[in-house]
Amino acid sequence: MSTRSAPIRLATRGSALALVQARSVERSLKGRRHDVELVEVETTGDQIRDELIHRLGKTGAFVRSLDEQVLDGSVEGAVHSMKDMPTDSPEELIVAAIPQRASAGDLLVTPDGSDLEELPAGATVGTGSLRRQAQLLAKRPDLEVEPLRGNVDTRVEKLLAGHLQAEHDERTAAEEERRGNADDPEFEPEYERRPEEWIEGLSEIERRALERDVETTYDAIVLAAAGLERSNLLERVPTRPLPIGEFVPAAGQGAIAVTMLDTELAESVHDAVDHPRTRVETTVERTVLAALGGGCVAPIGIHALVQGEHVRTRVQVLARDGEHTISVSRDLPVERHAEAARELAGELADRGARELIEEAKREADDEETAADRSDDEVEE
């Protein structure tokens, strides 16, 4: 039993998904007789809602504000989505615990369950990730990949909105035609249910989508499987898994991390929450990412899976337009997984990954410069 009298305060973002993740850590700690208090913090990434992640400046837009609360003593720990975490964190902080990871892969989400090959030529696919954009274009250069931001619910609503509103318009027109032919006994209506009956049969998320203003009509979007699962949306929208071999996930995708100061309390949290296999896998992924560099401005996918005495590791570095890809799959020894991960990163860099990452950084700098100039013109 814990001898600590005060609750362990854990900082978390206030989004629905972040709270689900934080509450899972809370449950694990309470199961080991720890009192826990969740503290919601608005982060830089939450404040700048109209920018894609790679345009938020330094990596860690959703992380640093939480970690600052730990450093100044406002809370004892912070709960993060590991894929959002920069590889360069303050020296005072440690990753005290990494719970067992959820699904690491990506899913294609469509209104009708189509897979990637079934999307029509020129289809519009939404994502806020440079990695996913590059992977989509590498597989389907004909696609129109458009920006997409917001929490998981919002992204799904944006996908459904245009299609539901188009169907509503069709049903409304059909209803007007039915009323105009009310006296014709041979007239057969196109739809059995009237528009108001159809709306009553929609799910809550579909109703919200129907009320949204449509800026872009998406044929599909790409989301992390873990996010859909944790948001209880996996069974509510049609999805198709994207093969990890071609769509290698982001380092740490599906994993949660608890950052703390290096104290006895951190050891206690580690003992209660940490999942050894997930820690090995995510250590490999983040070690490769740190050695390669690039953060969130370069399309890099890294996925590790412990299999017996080895860690099967896939790495994919892409040009932002998807035209060039460097990929490798390697079994790394578990007993020296971090060292072997650094060696693998060095090999990739020598094979051309370094040049792709530097090119991506230059393109990101050019975009930032162009955006700054645009802002200056608006201010003038």
Secondary structure, 3 states (H helix, E strand, C coil): CCCCCCCEEEEECCCHHHHHHHHHHHHHHHCCCCCEEEEECCCHHHHCCCCCHHHCCCCCCCCHHHHHHHHCCCCCEEEEEHHHCCCCCCCCEEEEECCCCCCCCEEEECCCCCCHHHCCCCCEEECCCHHHHHHHHHHCCCCEEECCCCCHHHHHHHHHHHHHHHHHHHHHHHHHHHHHCCCCCCCCCCCCCCHHHHHHCCCHHHHHHHCCCCCCCCCEEEEEHHHHHHCCCCCCCCEEECCCCCCCCCCCCCCEEEEEECCHHHHHHHHHHCCHHHHHHHHHHHHHHHHHCCCCCCCEEEEEEEECCEEEEEEEEECCCCCCEEEEEEEEEHHHHHHHHHHHHHHHHHHHHHHHHHHHHHHHHHHHHHHHHHHHHHHC
